[in-house]
Amino acid sequence: MTTETREPTRARAVLSTEDFRLLREAVLFYLKAHEDAPESNKFNHLYHRLGSVAPRR
């Protein structure tokens, strides 16, 4: 009896570049509507992190 070892399958991307662009746009919309919100700083950081993943067009 032979034992066959299988290599793990490659991980697939969950989000596309287009998804990151849409998320970034949604976060920007939120930031503009909630400029004075206490958590806006966290959303600002998220906006910039999303920009580093999906290059602007």
Secondary structure, DSSP 8 states (H G I E B T S, - for coil): -------------SS-HHHHHHHHHHHHHHHHHTTT-TTHHHHHHHHHHHHHHS---
